[in-house]
Amino acid sequence: MKFYSTNNFNHQVSLADAVVKGLAPDQGLYMPERIPILPKSFFDIISDLSFKEIGYEVIGSIFCEDLSDEQIRDLVDHTLTFDAPLVKVGKDVFSLELFHGPTLAFKDFGARFCSKLMSMLLVDSNKKVRVLVATSGDTGSAVANGFLGVAGVDVIILFPKGKVSELQEKQFTTLGQNITSLEVDGVFDDCQKMVKEAFLDQELNQKLLLTSANSINIARWIPQALYYFYAFSKIPKNDKKVVFAVPSGNFGNIAAGILAQRMGLPIDHFVAATNLNKVVPDYLKGAEFKSMASIQTISNSMDVGNPSNFPRLLALFGGDEHLLKNKVSGYFYSDNETIETMQQVKKSGYTLDPHGAVGYRGLKDFMSENSGYQGVFLETAHPGKFKDVVEKALNEKLVLPERLAAFMSGKKNVEPLENNFEGFKSYLLNLD
């Protein structure tokens, strides 16, 4: 299988090059040259399959030309070591809980897959790999924990000072070993911009082997499709259509769901739910796609004003904007609306984190406007990761899961970084 750049279909590379480089030289994102369509027989029995059995089939269909059956099984077995339960929250409304992994966030799936695949592809390399990661919260913790202790790989995380929750920070700033955290005096988009510039800098790439573990990397992005298949296998089988509502920041998660749909998964519609960083909802309602300065909100992992994965959304629909807008609806919500939703749902006995609340509200609004659907919203992080926000909204104390509480006892260790690329470049060039 070859992987092409979203900026130039004729620029095609191998799986190893796509994963190790992360970003194409023309700043395009890599996409598989063709999307395999799974047979009807697979969907006829999907409800009887385990999460891993689904994983073998889905990952095998994409990577069978590049990896052996044993490698595919090893990848899936390493990735799917925890469940993603589907929990009924209301009539025809289900929460897909993606927070049962090591860092209690959905990105654990992609980070574990990425670290395992990268180690497979680099097994014969004698050059140290530097993984550069920009994070607005959960990506940093998932990647740091996924790559912790991986031989031959150093992870360098850039995060915006004062704009990441304390618990999220603790999950990647206290680990040490091969994990370094750089605290940037700026916003997430500044961090992301510096990482992209590093990948395109000729001098850096001559001296260092740089790669990404953000969702721009196919090894982080593609495995997220797995839990859409798994969720579908658990949805009641009836005559109702299926809609998935996805809290969205960089839009890799919803793009993975659309990838699953293009592979044959019978999802009828998607809802892209955001906070006030509403570039894509505005676009879906007819505005020109135009990046904006990011706005700080209580759902900070979605505080993205220039979503990196937007080109993938278009590529998945063959560049057809009309088709994209026909299959995806956009909604956005203020912090007050997010808190109001958390309070309302708590009355029914379910606790939402701020991101899941945005997804839930988007789902409910879509279903109120469109009949005949049952829906799934993605609960992307454990409420305890946003303890202060959730406790204030619900006026009650949260009990942190033991593995979350353990992070809080760690000592934060970061290096300050000014908000300019030259400073970051100098830092990288001085690495041993």
Long-range contacts (C-beta under 8 A, 24 or more apart in sequence): 1-32, 1-33, 1-34, 1-62, 1-63, 1-65, 1-66, 2-32, 2-33, 3-30, 3-31, 3-32, 3-33, 3-218, 4-28, 4-30, 4-31, 4-33, 5-29, 5-30, 5-31, 6-30, 6-31, 6-311, 6-312, 6-314, 6-315, 7-311, 14-66, 15-63, 15-66, 15-67, 15-121, 16-66, 16-121, 18-218, 19-114, 19-117, 19-118, 19-121, 19-211, 19-217, 19-218, 19-219, 20-118, 20-121, 20-122, 20-129, 20-209, 20-211, 21-199, 21-211, 22-199, 22-210, 22-211, 22-212, 22-213, 22-214, 22-216, 22-217, 23-196, 23-199, 23-200, 23-212, 23-216, 23-217, 25-200, 27-196, 27-200, 28-311, 29-216, 29-308, 29-309, 29-311, 29-312, 29-315, 30-218, 31-218, 31-312, 31-315, 32-62, 32-218, 32-222, 35-259, 35-262, 35-263, 35-316, 36-61, 36-62, 36-263, 37-262, 37-263, 37-264, 38-263, 38-264, 38-265, 39-264, 40-264, 42-264, 43-264, 43-265, 43-266, 46-229, 46-232, 46-233, 47-233, 47-234, 47-237, 49-233, 51-80, 51-83, 51-84, 51-226, 51-230, 52-76, 52-77, 52-80, 54-226, 54-229, 54-230, 54-233, 55-79, 55-80, 55-226, 58-225, 58-226, 58-229, 58-260, 58-263, 59-222, 59-223, 59-226, 61-263, 62-222, 67-120, 71-120, 74-116, 74-120, 75-113, 75-116, 75-117, 75-120, 78-112, 78-113, 78-116, 79-109, 79-112, 79-113, 79-116, 79-223, 79-226, 80-109, 80-226, 81-112, 82-108, 84-109, 84-227, 84-230, 84-231, 86-231, 86-234, 86-235, 86-376, 87-350, 89-345, 89-348, 89-350, 89-360, 90-348, 92-240, 92-367, 92-373, 92-374, 92-375, 93-360, 93-363, 93-364, 93-367, 93-374, 93-375, 93-377, 94-231, 94-235, 94-374, 94-375, 94-376, 94-377, 95-350, 95-356, 95-360, 95-376, 95-377, 95-378, 95-379, 96-227, 96-231, 96-376, 96-377, 96-378, 96-379, 97-379, 98-227, 98-378, 98-379, 98-380, 98-381, 99-353, 99-379, 99-380, 99-381, 99-382, 99-385, 101-142, 102-142, 102-145, 102-146, 102-403, 103-138, 103-141, 103-142, 103-145, 103-171, 104-381, 104-382, 104-384, 104-385, 104-401, 104-403, 104-404, 105-138, 105-141, 105-142, 105-380, 105-381, 105-382, 105-385, 106-138, 106-224, 106-227, 106-253, 106-378, 106-380, 106-381, 107-138, 107-139, 107-141, 107-142, 107-143, 107-220, 108-142, 108-145, 108-146, 109-223, 109-224, 109-226, 109-227, 110-142, 110-215, 110-219, 110-220, 110-221, 110-223, 110-224, 111-139, 111-142, 111-143, 111-145, 111-146, 111-147, 111-213, 111-220, 112-146, 113-219, 113-220, 113-222, 113-223, 114-143, 114-146, 114-213, 114-217, 114-219, 114-220, 114-223, 115-143, 115-146, 115-147, 115-150, 115-153, 115-213, 117-219, 118-150, 118-153, 118-211, 118-219, 119-150, 119-151, 119-152, 119-153, 122-152, 122-153, 125-152, 125-209, 127-152, 127-209, 128-152, 128-153, 128-154, 128-209, 129-153, 129-154, 129-209, 129-210, 129-211, 130-154, 130-155, 130-156, 130-208, 130-209, 130-210, 130-211, 130-428, 130-431, 131-155, 131-156, 131-211, 131-212, 131-213, 132-156, 132-158, 132-195, 132-198, 132-199, 132-210, 132-211, 132-212, 133-157, 133-158, 133-195, 133-212, 133-213, 133-214, 134-158, 134-159, 134-188, 134-191, 134-192, 134-194, 134-195, 134-214, 135-159, 135-164, 135-172, 135-188, 135-191, 135-214, 136-160, 136-163, 136-164, 136-188, 136-249, 136-300, 136-301, 136-302, 136-303, 136-304, 137-164, 137-165, 137-168, 137-300, 137-301, 137-385, 138-168, 138-301, 138-380, 138-381, 138-385, 139-213, 139-214, 139-215, 139-301, 140-164, 140-168, 140-171, 140-172, 140-181, 141-168, 141-171, 141-172, 143-172, 143-213, 143-214, 143-220, 144-171, 144-172, 144-175, 144-179, 145-171, 145-172, 145-175, 146-213, 147-178, 147-179, 147-213, 148-175, 148-177, 148-178, 148-179, 149-177, 149-178, 150-178, 153-178, 154-178, 154-179, 154-180, 154-431, 155-179, 155-180, 155-213, 156-180, 156-182, 156-428, 157-181, 157-182, 158-182, 158-184, 158-191, 158-194, 158-195, 158-417, 158-424, 159-183, 159-184, 159-188, 159-191, 160-184, 160-186, 160-187, 160-188, 160-190, 160-191, 161-185, 161-186, 161-416, 163-187, 163-188, 163-296, 163-300, 163-303, 164-300, 165-300, 165-385, 165-386, 165-387, 165-388, 165-389, 166-388, 166-408, 167-384, 167-385, 167-386, 167-387, 167-404, 167-407, 167-408, 168-385, 169-412, 170-407, 170-408, 170-410, 170-412, 171-407, 173-410, 173-412, 173-413, 173-414, 174-407, 174-410, 174-411, 174-412, 174-413, 175-410, 176-413, 180-415, 181-413, 181-414, 181-415, 182-414, 182-415, 182-416, 182-417, 182-424, 182-427, 183-414, 183-415, 183-416, 183-417, 184-417, 184-418, 184-419, 185-416, 185-417, 185-418, 185-419, 186-419, 187-293, 187-294, 187-296, 187-303, 187-305, 188-294, 188-303, 188-304, 189-291, 189-293, 189-294, 189-304, 189-305, 189-306, 190-419, 192-304, 192-306, 192-308, 193-421, 194-421, 194-424, 197-421, 197-424, 197-425, 198-421, 198-424, 198-425, 198-428, 201-425, 203-425, 203-429, 204-425, 204-428, 204-429, 207-429, 208-428, 208-431, 210-428, 214-250, 214-252, 214-308, 215-250, 215-252, 215-253, 215-308, 215-309, 216-252, 216-308, 216-309, 220-252, 221-252, 221-255, 221-256, 221-309, 221-312, 222-256, 222-259, 223-256, 224-252, 224-253, 224-256, 224-257, 225-256, 225-257, 225-259, 225-260, 225-263, 228-256, 228-257, 228-260, 228-261, 228-265, 228-267, 229-260, 229-265, 231-376, 232-265, 232-266, 232-267, 235-374, 235-376, 236-374, 238-374, 240-372, 240-373, 240-374, 241-268, 241-269, 241-372, 241-373, 241-374, 242-266, 242-267, 242-268, 242-269, 242-373, 242-374, 242-375, 242-376, 243-267, 243-268, 243-269, 243-270, 243-271, 243-363, 243-366, 243-367, 243-370, 243-373, 243-374, 243-375, 243-376, 244-269, 244-270, 244-271, 244-375, 244-376, 244-377, 244-378, 245-270, 245-271, 245-273, 245-359, 245-360, 245-362, 245-363, 245-366, 245-375, 245-376, 245-377, 245-378, 246-270, 246-271, 246-272, 246-273, 246-359, 246-377, 246-378, 247-273, 247-274, 247-299, 247-302, 247-355, 247-356, 247-358, 247-359, 247-362, 247-377, 247-378, 247-380, 248-272, 248-273, 248-274, 248-280, 248-302, 248-307, 249-274, 249-277, 249-301, 249-302, 249-303, 249-304, 249-307, 250-304, 250-307, 250-308, 250-309, 251-280, 251-307, 251-308, 251-309, 251-310, 251-312, 251-313, 252-308, 252-309, 252-312, 253-378, 253-380, 254-313, 254-328, 255-309, 255-312, 255-313, 255-316, 258-313, 258-316, 258-317, 258-327, 258-328, 259-316, 261-327, 262-316, 268-373, 269-327, 269-328, 269-329, 269-366, 269-370, 269-373, 270-327, 270-328, 270-329, 271-328, 271-329, 271-330, 271-331, 271-359, 271-362, 271-363, 271-366, 271-375, 272-328, 272-329, 272-330, 272-331, 272-362, 273-330, 273-331, 273-332, 273-333, 273-358, 273-359, 273-361, 273-362, 273-363, 273-377, 274-302, 274-330, 274-331, 274-332, 274-333, 274-358, 275-299, 275-302, 275-303, 275-332, 275-333, 275-334, 275-335, 275-338, 275-358, 276-332, 276-333, 276-334, 276-335, 277-302, 277-303, 277-304, 277-305, 277-332, 278-330, 278-332, 279-305, 279-306, 279-307, 279-310, 280-307, 280-310, 280-313, 280-330, 281-330, 281-331, 281-332, 282-330, 283-330, 284-324, 284-325, 284-328, 284-329, 284-330, 285-330, 297-335, 297-338, 297-354, 298-335, 298-338, 298-339, 298-354, 298-386, 298-389, 299-335, 299-338, 299-354, 299-355, 299-357, 299-358, 301-355, 301-380, 301-381, 302-355, 302-358, 329-366, 331-361, 331-362, 331-365, 331-366, 333-358, 333-361, 333-362, 337-361, 339-393, 342-390, 342-393, 342-394, 343-393, 343-394, 346-394, 351-383, 351-390, 351-394, 351-398, 352-379, 352-383, 353-379, 353-380, 353-381, 353-382, 353-383, 353-385, 353-386, 353-390, 354-386, 354-389, 354-390, 355-379, 355-380, 355-381, 356-380, 356-381, 356-383
